[in-house]
Amino acid sequence: MIIDTKYFGTIDIGEEKIIHFDNGLLGFEEYKDYTILYDIDEEEKPLFSWLQSVDEKGLAFPVVNPLDVDENYNPTVDDEILNSLGDINEENMIVLLLATIPKDVKEASVNMRAPLVINSDNRKGMQIIVENKEYEIKHKIIK
């Protein structure tokens, strides 16, 4: 599948790289299909990847592995909420945080209260609101 992207130009991805969010993302409910892109030219694993809509070129969100921001990140979620993702376990569960990167990079933050949870086996994802009150919506990456 050929998709046009804002940051990576035109790329060809296989259907197995598409992640479907039944309910879309908060504020972007009409867009359901995404892929994860990253800069393969980096020598080290990059902190940021991009959750790119396959339908809308300009819709791309920087995402971060939560453990790269807080090694103790352990959100509390009602198991029933995750049922729509199918059989999910530690081996097939991917958790990502949406990031905001303003002009002043020192102000970059992640939303620890509303992570993305993805079942890598069936490529279904959802954005959830965690029960942990200590997690901030704008958790600064650089202290």
PyMOL commands that set and color helices and strands:
alter all, ss='L'
color gray80, all
select helices_A, chain A and resi 15-17+66-68+79-85+105-107
alter helices_A, ss='H'
color red, helices_A
select strands_A, chain A and resi 2-5+9-12+19-21+33-37+48-53+60-64+93-100+109-110+116-119+124-127+139-140
alter strands_A, ss='S'
color yellow, strands_A
deselect
rebuild
show_as cartoon
